[in-house]
């Protein structure tokens, strides 16, 4: 049951990133695990380029996880396609300047970080502000077309394209709806590998049930969070996964796909998980959360019903 592909997300500033890679045992553990790194490109500087070269020299595959500055939304979404395209152009120039090699390119499809922070800070009071977005069908279609063109450019440049998606995109796709995309700004994009971000740390005590519900059929599953990531008001209350929780999630996820991601590398190193994974028993028994997962399935069916209605109403 051991995964064929294991990738760790890493989202650090240049200084802490350099220190992480220099930590004794980290590179050796990654090599022993035959694992790759999806490296968040918070900057396009020489220090980060040197880390990429060092990982590559060790035979560790590196995916270029494209990100924007926080004041431009950070993640890719319907409102910043021009900036995302410009970021890709800058990434290509930086890659050529430093002679970097990549295993693939990752597009992180999430809401605008600035808007997400405002919503989380304001709570339910912010919901009325989202209603006018229901009429943004044309913006969703135009942004999807522009991002699809960007995906084709990346492929033409010789790179595999990964998309990192929230699981609700599966329900939206199955319902032929764009309701959630209009409201949140995320987009259902074609790619070579779709990675569902099934982070159980955010939805305790229902995380395992969510994983069990969305896992079947997922091409790649990301589990977490073991630590790290951007700061979000309210989300900071979710403590990182402990070893028992991470072990459970990995053993559940590998039932459906042998392509796994873990968020994050720095969290795993900090908690001492990376070295423990070298002797991890992937086949150890784990109790499936069958009954709670059925409840999640019921909620998903109800949500898809609403989404199907919205597909007929919203144009």
N, C-alpha and C positions, 0 to 999 in steps of 0.2 A: 504493500500500500504506500510505500515511500514515493513522494512526488518526483516527477521527472524534472520539473522546473520549480525552483524556489528563489524568490526575489525579495529583497528587503528594501523598503522605501527609506530614504535618508533625506531629511529636510533641515539642514544646518547652515548657519552662516559660515563663511570661509575659514575663520580661525578655529572654531569648534570642530569643523569638519576635518581640518588638518590634524588636530589633536586626536580625534576619534580614530582616524586611519593609522596614526602612529601608536595607538594603544597596543601594548604587547598582546599578541594572540588573535587580534581581530581579523587581520588578513589571512592568517593561517586557518582560522575557523571557517571563513568564507570559502577558501579554496577546498577545505576538507568537505564542506557541505555541497560543493559544486554550485554555489549560490551566486546570483547576480545582485546588482544594486540598481534601483531606480533613483537616480540622483536629482533632487530638486535643484534647478538652476536659479537660485535666488540672485545670483549675479553672474556676469560673464567675465570674470577676472582671471589673472594669471595663477593665483593660488588654487582656485577650483580646477583650472586646467591641469595643474600639476597633480592633483589628486586623481583626476580621471586617468592621466597617463600612468600613474602608479598602479591603480587598480587594473588597468589593461595589461600592464607588464606582468602582473601576477596571474593573468588568465581569468580575471573576474569580469564577466560581461556587465557593461554599464549602459543603462537606458537613460537617455536625456529627457528628464521630466521637466517640460517647459512651464515656466511660471512668469508672471508679471510682477512689477513692483506693487506693493500693497495699495498705493494711491491710484493704481490703474485697475484695481479689482482682484489682483493676485491670481485667481483661477480663470480659466477660459469660460466664457458664457456668451449669450446672445448679444450683449451690449458692448463687447470689446473685440470684435472680430478683426478690425483694422489693426489694433494694437497687438493682437495675437499674431497676425501675419507679419507685422514689423518685427516682433520678437523672434519669429522663426528666421527671418532674414538676418537679424543680428547674430543669432545662434550659428547660422551657416558660416558667416564671416569669422566668428570666433573659433569655430571648429577648424576652418582652413588655416587661420593664423597660427594655431597651436598644434596642428597636425593630430587632432583627436579622432579616436575611433569609437563608434557607438554600436550597441547591439540593437537599438531601436529608439524611437521617439515616443514619449508619453504625453498625451493631452489630458489635463485634469479638468473635467467638466463639472463645475460647481457654481453656486450663486456668487454674485459679486461680494467679496469679503466685506466691503464697507457697508453694503446694504444688509448683509447678514448680521453684522454686529449691531446695526441700528434696530433691526427687528428683535434680536435677542435682548437688547437693553430695554426696548419699549414694551415687549410682551404683546398681549392681546390688543393693546391700544394701537398698535401699528397695522393691524389687519385691514382696516378700511382703506389704507393707502395702497393695498395690493389689488383692490377690486378693479381699478381702471386698466390693469394689465390684462384683463380677460379679453380685451379687444386687440391684443398684439399678435394676432395670427400671422399677419403679413411679415412682421419683424422676425418671428420664429422661422418662417419659410425662407426669408432672405438670408438670415444668419446661418441656417443649416446649409444652404447652397454655398455660401462663402466658405464655411468650414470644410465642407466636402471638397471644395476646390483646393483648400490648404492640405487636406489629407492626401489628395492626389499628387500635389507637389512634393510632399515628403516622401511618398512612395517612389516618385520619379527620381528622387535624389538617392535612392537605394536603401531606404530605411523602412523597417516594419513600423506600423503605427499602432500604439496602444491607446485606449481610452479608459479613463478611470471614472466610473459612474456610480451614482447612488442606486440602490436596488429598485426604487420606485419607477425607474425608467423602464423596467421590464413590464410592469403593469400598464404603464402609459402606452408602450408599444403594442402590447396585446390588445388593448382597447381601441387602438387607432385614434388616440386622443393627443391633443397638445395642451391640455388644460394646465398641467403642472409645469410644462415648459414655459408657457406664457407667464405664469406667476413667478416662477423661480429664476428664469433665465437660463436654465440648463438646456441641453440639446441632445436629442437622440441622433448620434452620428455613426456612420459606418466606419469600421476600423478593422485591422487585422486581428486584434485581440481586445476583447472587452473585459475589463477587470471590474467585478462588482465589489464595492467597498462595504463589506458586511462586518462593520465594527461593533462587536457586541458590548464593548465597554460603555457605549453611549446609551444602551437600552436595557441595562440591568433592571429587573431580573429576567427579562424576556429575550436576552441576546441569543441564547442557544436556539430558542424557538424560531427566531427570525432567520438564523443561519440555516436551520433545518428546512424552512419553508422556501427560501430563495436559492438554496444551494443546488438542487437538481436542475440540470441544464445550463448551469453557469460555465462559460468557457474557462474563466479564471476567477478565483476568489481571493480577496484581500481580507485578512483577519487583523484584529487589533482592538484597541490601541495599547501598546506597551509603554508609551511615553513619547513626548515630543509633539511637534505640530504647532500650528499658529494658535494664538490665544483667542478664545471666544468667550464673551460674557455668558455665564451660565454653564457652558460646556466644561469649564475648568473644574466643576464639581465631580465630574466623572473620573474616578481614580483609574490609573493604568491597570491593565490586566495583570493578574498574578500568574505564577507558573501553572497552577492547576487550571485556570481559565484558558490560558493560551494552549495548553496541552489538549484540553477538551475541544477547542475550536479547530485546531489543526487536524485532530483525528476525525472530527465530523466532516470538515471541508474536503479531506482527501478521499472521502467516499464518492464524491461526485466529479472531482477534477484532479488531475495530477499536475496542475499549474497553479501554484499558490504564491501569494504575496503576503508579506508581514509588515505592518506599520508599527514600530519603525526599527531601523537598525540601531540607532542611538539608544532607544528604549531597551532593546534586548541586551545591548552591551552593558548599560547602566545596571540592569537587574541581574546580570549574570546568566541570561538565557542563551546567548549565542553558543557558548561552549557546551552547554547542556544539550543542545539540539544535535550535536555530533553523535551522541549515543541515544538519541530519542527513539523510543519504541512506538513506531507508527501504528502497529497492529494491536496495541493494548486495547482492551475493551473500554467502551465508552457508552454510557446510557443515552439513547436517543430521546430527545424531548418530544415524543410523539404527540402527547395530549396537548401541551401548550402550543405546539406547532399547528395543530388543527385549528386552534383558536385564531392564530395568526392567519391561516388560510381563509377562515371565515371573514375576517376583516378585509383581507385582500380581495375576496370575491365581491364584497359590498363596495369596496373602493372602485373596482373595475366596472361595476354597474354604473356608478356615478360618472366615471370617465367615459363610458360608452354613450351615455346621454349627452355629455358635454361635446362629444365628437359630432353629434347630430345637430347640436344647437349652435356651437361656435364655428365660425368660418374665418 
